[in-house]
Amino acid sequence: MRFRLVGVLAVTQVIGWGTTFDMPGVMARKMASDVGLSIDTTFFGLTLMMLVIGLTGPAVGEAVRRMGAARVLVMGSATSTAGLALLAAAEGPVGYFIAWTMIGAAGSLALSVPAYAAAVEREGAAGRRTIGVLMIFTGVSSTIFWPILDAIDAVVGWRMTLFAMAGLHLLVCLPLHLFALPPIGSQLVEPDATRKPSVALDRDGATRAFLHIGVISVAFSFTTFGLAAAYLELLRGAGASVEYALWLGTIRPVVSIAARAADLVLDGRGGPLATTAAAALLMGGSFALLLSGAEGEWLLPAFVTIYAFGAGLSAMARAVLPLVFFPPDEFSRQSGRLALPQNIANAVAPVIFVAMIHQTGVASAAFLGLALMAAALASAALLAKLAHPSLPPSARTNTP
């Protein structure tokens, strides 16, 4: 049953990310002139998509809890079909951005949170492993879809390419979500596994845990999504040639996927809090390396490798931290609430990082990244204190 669950969700998540978030990497230049926008402006579609996902996240989390993840994923596939069809038919900026608004709504209904919730519904807290496998697959979505999009566009043009991508959601993703997901209850889940969190907290503790997880999620998202767009500019600002920066850029996704795979193979040894701390230390260390004034040919490859490994771990931690402090049947609700600040950070971070690199230099961007990782590490330490509180005086053993 796990193989079936992973298979369905892996296929639909790769299609979902590859045809929406990853798609402008190939298609923006081809769409721009036809819809009356500059190439740079077309990427505001992605900003709009992430804002819509963030704003609708809490409502979608509640919908998953009320209706079940499968129904929400079906609605997401249908909305993705409509959004991509609208984008394919767009004749100007208004139609273009309306389409991206619908694609954002589709992303909220079909990407990440509902898919992870589908795993947790069927496997309880053990769904962490399934989420880890899914994150490995989604990490290669651009590698899979960029050549596909480019090849189809070369034959039939960008509009028919996007209609074909809409067809994938209608003819592949929707039937898989509707008919192929294992039913809830078909997986072997321990008794009460859907009701008990890993850490028992009172209401005040749960509120503090949510706030600390929010700080970690925003810090990790702001950094990784911001630098995903500004990565080449950062490397060039640090002294790399265009060709060398592009070559270094190919290392990052490979190392990030390797980090996710390593965490999965180790089965999260130490738990999500240890993964969180490791991610913050690695990314923070990479920024400290840039700020250290060190020189040499080894500097940029070392930065890329350390940062990318930390970024891969951060994605794992961000996805599963709620399972430590909240019951699995609360996972979708809490993840949906976290989606609001997280996706707002995703939307504004690229603009801020690029502006800092261009106006004040690489050091300011590295200092911002270091500060964000310090905040994440502090929140992880406070979460660890919530998870393992000191014994009260009455519980201590008195010694003579």
VMD Tcl script that draws the C-alpha trace (Angstrom):
set ca {
  {0.00 0.00 0.00}
  {2.86 2.40 0.74}
  {4.28 1.80 -2.73}
  {0.90 2.67 -4.24}
  {0.57 5.77 -2.06}
  {4.06 7.01 -2.89}
  {3.61 6.21 -6.58}
  {0.38 8.18 -6.96}
  {1.56 11.19 -4.99}
  {5.03 11.24 -6.57}
  {3.61 11.30 -10.11}
  {1.05 13.99 -9.35}
  {3.45 16.18 -7.34}
  {6.15 16.06 -10.02}
  {3.56 17.00 -12.66}
  {2.10 19.66 -10.37}
  {5.39 21.42 -9.63}
  {6.89 20.84 -13.07}
  {3.98 22.38 -14.98}
  {3.44 25.39 -12.70}
  {6.26 26.68 -10.46}
  {9.07 25.28 -12.65}
  {7.39 26.08 -15.97}
  {8.38 29.78 -16.37}
  {12.05 28.81 -16.24}
  {11.57 27.57 -19.81}
  {8.42 29.33 -20.99}
  {8.67 32.91 -19.63}
  {10.80 34.15 -22.52}
  {8.42 32.54 -25.02}
  {5.25 33.91 -23.38}
  {6.45 37.45 -22.66}
  {6.07 39.20 -26.02}
  {2.76 37.49 -26.85}
  {1.10 38.70 -23.63}
  {2.64 42.17 -23.75}
  {5.06 41.86 -20.82}
  {8.80 42.05 -20.32}
  {10.57 38.82 -19.47}
  {11.23 40.01 -15.92}
  {7.59 40.94 -15.40}
  {6.33 37.54 -16.47}
  {8.01 36.07 -13.37}
  {5.65 38.11 -11.19}
  {3.22 35.33 -12.06}
  {5.20 33.12 -9.68}
  {5.07 35.79 -6.96}
  {1.30 35.96 -7.39}
  {1.07 32.17 -7.27}
  {2.96 31.97 -3.97}
  {0.92 34.80 -2.45}
  {-2.34 33.06 -3.34}
  {-1.07 29.77 -1.92}
  {-0.14 31.55 1.30}
  {-3.41 33.45 1.64}
  {-5.57 30.40 0.95}
  {-3.40 27.98 2.94}
  {-5.33 28.16 6.24}
  {-8.67 27.61 4.49}
  {-7.29 24.67 2.51}
  {-5.86 23.13 5.68}
  {-9.32 23.26 7.25}
  {-10.86 21.83 4.06}
  {-8.46 18.87 4.15}
  {-9.38 18.24 7.77}
  {-13.09 18.41 6.99}
  {-13.28 16.73 3.58}
  {-10.16 14.59 3.42}
  {-7.04 15.15 1.34}
  {-8.20 13.10 -1.66}
  {-11.18 15.35 -2.42}
  {-9.07 18.47 -2.05}
  {-6.43 17.02 -4.40}
  {-9.13 16.26 -6.97}
  {-10.30 19.88 -6.80}
  {-6.65 20.93 -7.17}
  {-6.22 18.88 -10.34}
  {-9.39 20.37 -11.84}
  {-8.30 23.91 -10.92}
  {-4.81 23.30 -12.34}
  {-6.39 22.23 -15.61}
  {-8.44 25.42 -15.78}
  {-5.55 27.68 -14.72}
  {-3.11 26.35 -17.31}
  {-5.79 26.49 -20.02}
  {-6.47 30.13 -19.13}
  {-2.74 30.88 -19.26}
  {-2.48 29.21 -22.67}
  {-5.31 31.44 -23.94}
  {-4.08 34.69 -22.35}
  {-3.85 37.60 -24.79}
  {-2.63 40.33 -22.46}
  {-1.38 41.15 -18.94}
  {-4.84 40.99 -17.35}
  {-5.56 37.49 -18.64}
  {-2.02 36.42 -17.79}
  {-2.25 37.41 -14.14}
  {-5.80 36.11 -13.74}
  {-4.49 32.75 -14.94}
  {-1.67 32.84 -12.39}
  {-4.17 33.65 -9.65}
  {-6.06 30.47 -10.55}
  {-2.80 28.51 -10.73}
  {-2.02 29.76 -7.23}
  {-5.40 28.51 -5.99}
  {-4.66 25.21 -7.70}
  {-1.26 25.02 -6.00}
  {-2.86 25.50 -2.61}
  {-5.28 22.65 -3.35}
  {-2.84 20.25 -4.99}
  {0.77 20.92 -3.99}
  {2.66 19.93 -0.84}
  {0.26 20.41 2.10}
  {-2.70 18.33 0.76}
  {-0.32 15.68 -0.60}
  {1.57 15.42 2.69}
  {-1.74 15.34 4.53}
  {-2.86 12.43 2.34}
  {0.19 10.49 3.54}
  {-0.40 11.38 7.19}
  {-4.11 10.44 6.94}
  {-3.11 6.96 5.81}
  {0.04 6.37 7.86}
  {-0.18 8.59 10.92}
  {3.16 9.93 12.15}
  {4.89 7.27 10.03}
  {3.88 9.39 7.02}
  {7.11 11.29 7.60}
  {8.95 8.71 5.49}
  {6.48 9.06 2.64}
  {6.82 12.85 2.80}
  {10.60 12.42 2.61}
  {10.32 10.26 -0.51}
  {7.96 12.77 -2.13}
  {10.41 15.60 -1.48}
  {13.13 13.70 -3.32}
  {10.86 13.35 -6.35}
  {9.69 16.96 -6.33}
  {13.32 18.06 -6.11}
  {13.84 16.76 -9.66}
  {10.60 18.13 -11.15}
  {12.40 20.87 -13.09}
  {15.00 18.39 -14.35}
  {12.17 16.26 -15.74}
  {9.89 18.97 -17.10}
  {12.26 21.60 -18.50}
  {13.37 19.41 -21.43}
  {9.78 18.17 -21.95}
  {8.40 21.71 -22.10}
  {11.20 22.86 -24.39}
  {10.75 19.92 -26.77}
  {6.96 20.31 -27.07}
  {7.27 24.09 -27.52}
  {9.73 23.60 -30.36}
  {7.08 21.64 -32.25}
  {3.74 23.28 -31.42}
  {4.52 26.57 -29.63}
  {4.01 27.68 -26.05}
  {0.21 27.91 -26.12}
  {-0.33 24.32 -27.24}
  {2.40 23.23 -24.82}
  {0.44 24.70 -21.91}
  {-2.79 23.13 -23.19}
  {-0.93 19.80 -23.19}
  {0.18 20.41 -19.59}
  {-3.44 21.18 -18.66}
  {-4.31 17.83 -20.23}
  {-1.83 16.07 -17.92}
  {-3.70 17.39 -14.90}
  {-7.07 16.42 -16.36}
  {-6.15 13.00 -17.72}
  {-3.41 11.85 -15.32}
  {-3.50 13.70 -12.00}
  {-7.28 13.94 -11.56}
  {-7.97 10.20 -12.15}
  {-5.03 9.22 -9.92}
  {-6.30 11.39 -7.08}
  {-9.87 10.23 -7.60}
  {-9.38 6.48 -8.03}
  {-5.83 5.38 -7.20}
  {-5.07 6.70 -3.71}
  {-5.32 3.94 -1.08}
  {-8.41 4.40 1.09}
  {-7.95 5.70 4.61}
  {-7.69 2.76 6.98}
  {-5.95 0.48 4.48}
  {-2.54 1.22 6.02}
  {-1.27 -0.32 9.25}
  {-1.43 2.57 11.71}
  {-0.78 2.16 15.40}
  {-3.79 2.64 17.71}
  {-4.38 6.32 18.50}
  {-1.64 7.26 16.01}
  {-3.94 9.79 14.40}
  {-4.75 11.48 17.71}
  {-1.54 11.71 19.74}
  {1.40 14.00 18.92}
  {4.98 12.97 19.60}
  {5.12 15.64 22.33}
  {2.20 16.30 24.67}
  {1.67 20.05 25.23}
  {-0.90 22.16 27.00}
  {-2.63 24.98 25.14}
  {0.06 27.55 25.97}
  {2.79 25.13 24.96}
  {1.03 24.37 21.68}
  {0.76 28.10 20.91}
  {4.46 28.62 21.60}
  {5.36 25.57 19.53}
  {3.36 26.92 16.59}
  {5.08 30.30 16.81}
  {8.56 28.75 16.94}
  {7.77 26.42 14.02}
  {6.51 29.50 12.17}
  {9.81 31.32 12.75}
  {11.74 28.30 11.47}
  {9.48 27.87 8.43}
  {9.71 31.54 7.46}
  {13.48 31.68 8.00}
  {14.10 28.57 5.91}
  {11.59 29.51 3.19}
  {12.78 33.12 2.91}
  {16.37 31.98 2.54}
  {15.94 29.03 0.19}
  {13.29 30.55 -2.09}
  {15.02 33.93 -2.06}
  {18.38 32.50 -3.05}
  {16.83 30.13 -5.60}
  {16.08 33.22 -7.68}
  {19.19 35.20 -6.66}
  {21.65 32.31 -6.71}
  {23.53 33.18 -9.88}
  {23.64 36.87 -8.92}
  {25.08 35.95 -5.52}
  {27.81 33.79 -7.06}
  {28.66 36.42 -9.68}
  {28.78 39.09 -6.97}
  {31.19 36.85 -5.04}
  {33.55 36.83 -8.01}
  {32.45 33.93 -10.23}
  {32.30 34.33 -13.99}
  {28.96 33.76 -15.69}
  {30.05 30.33 -16.91}
  {31.48 29.31 -13.53}
  {28.35 30.53 -11.72}
  {26.17 28.46 -14.06}
  {28.35 25.40 -13.45}
  {28.19 25.90 -9.68}
  {24.45 26.33 -9.99}
  {24.11 22.78 -11.29}
  {25.64 21.43 -8.06}
  {23.00 22.87 -5.74}
  {19.95 20.73 -6.67}
  {22.04 17.55 -6.72}
  {23.44 18.17 -3.23}
  {20.02 19.22 -1.88}
  {18.42 16.02 -3.14}
  {21.33 14.02 -1.69}
  {20.68 15.67 1.69}
  {16.99 14.71 1.58}
  {17.93 11.17 0.62}
  {20.52 10.95 3.42}
  {17.95 12.11 5.99}
  {15.52 9.51 4.68}
  {18.09 6.69 4.70}
  {19.01 7.57 8.28}
  {15.26 7.62 8.99}
  {15.51 11.06 10.55}
  {17.95 9.82 13.19}
  {17.60 12.34 15.99}
  {14.20 13.48 14.72}
  {13.01 16.62 12.93}
  {14.49 18.92 15.58}
  {17.97 17.52 14.93}
  {17.39 17.93 11.19}
  {16.29 21.54 11.81}
  {19.39 22.33 13.87}
  {21.69 20.70 11.30}
  {20.06 22.67 8.46}
  {20.39 25.99 10.29}
  {24.01 25.31 11.27}
  {25.01 24.28 7.76}
  {23.33 27.19 5.97}
  {24.50 29.63 8.64}
  {28.03 28.25 8.33}
  {27.96 28.73 4.57}
  {27.01 32.41 4.98}
  {29.66 32.86 7.66}
  {32.18 31.44 5.19}
  {31.26 34.14 2.66}
  {31.62 36.80 5.36}
  {34.93 35.45 6.66}
  {37.09 37.16 4.03}
  {38.63 33.83 3.06}
  {39.98 33.55 -0.46}
  {40.84 30.75 -2.82}
  {39.34 28.63 -5.56}
  {37.83 26.33 -2.93}
  {35.62 29.06 -1.39}
  {32.63 29.12 -3.74}
  {32.41 25.31 -4.23}
  {32.57 24.92 -0.44}
  {29.85 27.55 0.03}
  {27.60 25.91 -2.58}
  {28.04 22.41 -1.14}
  {27.50 23.37 2.51}
  {24.57 25.66 1.73}
  {22.86 23.17 -0.60}
  {23.12 20.31 1.90}
  {21.61 22.51 4.59}
  {18.87 23.70 2.23}
  {17.92 20.12 1.42}
  {17.63 19.29 5.12}
  {15.65 22.48 5.76}
  {12.94 21.41 3.34}
  {12.56 18.10 5.18}
  {12.42 19.80 8.58}
  {9.90 22.39 7.42}
  {7.52 19.73 6.16}
  {7.48 17.41 9.17}
  {8.06 19.60 12.23}
  {4.29 19.93 12.88}
  {4.10 16.15 13.37}
  {6.32 16.42 16.46}
  {4.13 18.87 18.35}
  {0.63 18.29 16.94}
  {-1.45 15.14 16.39}
  {-1.46 13.73 12.85}
  {-5.16 14.58 12.49}
  {-4.16 18.24 13.09}
  {-1.35 18.11 10.52}
  {-3.26 19.63 7.60}
  {-4.73 22.42 9.71}
  {-1.41 23.45 11.24}
  {0.46 23.11 7.93}
  {-2.20 25.25 6.23}
  {-1.81 27.94 8.90}
  {1.96 27.87 8.45}
  {1.53 28.22 4.69}
  {0.39 31.83 5.09}
  {3.61 33.39 6.46}
  {5.77 30.84 4.68}
  {4.46 31.60 1.19}
  {4.40 35.34 1.75}
  {8.10 34.95 2.58}
  {8.53 32.90 -0.60}
  {6.91 35.65 -2.64}
  {8.92 38.63 -1.35}
  {12.29 37.00 -0.63}
  {13.63 36.90 -4.22}
  {13.00 40.62 -4.68}
  {14.73 41.46 -1.38}
  {17.76 39.23 -1.95}
  {18.30 40.45 -5.52}
  {17.94 44.10 -4.46}
  {20.43 43.64 -1.59}
  {23.00 41.94 -3.82}
  {22.74 44.64 -6.50}
  {22.58 47.67 -4.19}
  {24.67 46.79 -1.13}
  {26.66 43.74 -2.19}
  {26.98 40.05 -1.40}
  {28.03 40.64 2.21}
  {24.69 42.20 3.15}
  {22.77 39.28 1.63}
  {25.03 36.80 3.44}
  {24.53 38.68 6.71}
  {20.74 38.52 6.25}
  {20.98 34.78 5.62}
  {23.15 34.34 8.72}
  {20.67 36.31 10.86}
  {17.76 34.21 9.61}
  {19.61 30.98 10.42}
  {20.41 32.30 13.91}
  {16.70 32.94 14.44}
  {15.85 29.43 13.21}
  {18.44 27.88 15.51}
  {17.14 29.85 18.50}
  {13.58 28.70 17.80}
  {14.79 25.11 17.40}
  {16.46 25.32 20.84}
  {13.22 26.65 22.37}
  {11.25 23.85 20.70}
  {13.71 21.33 22.13}
  {13.07 22.81 25.56}
  {9.31 22.37 25.01}
  {9.86 18.79 23.86}
  {12.14 17.89 26.77}
  {11.27 20.16 29.72}
  {13.33 20.04 32.90}
  {11.90 17.92 35.67}
  {9.92 19.89 38.23}
  {11.46 20.05 41.74}
  {8.95 17.51 43.08}
  {10.10 14.96 40.53}
  {13.78 15.27 41.30}
  {15.49 12.72 43.44}
  {16.84 14.15 46.68}
  {20.34 13.06 47.50}
  {21.96 13.30 50.92}
}
mol new
graphics top color blue
foreach p $ca { graphics top sphere $p radius 0.5 }
foreach p [lrange $ca 0 end-1] q [lrange $ca 1 end] { graphics top cylinder $p $q radius 0.2 }
display resetview
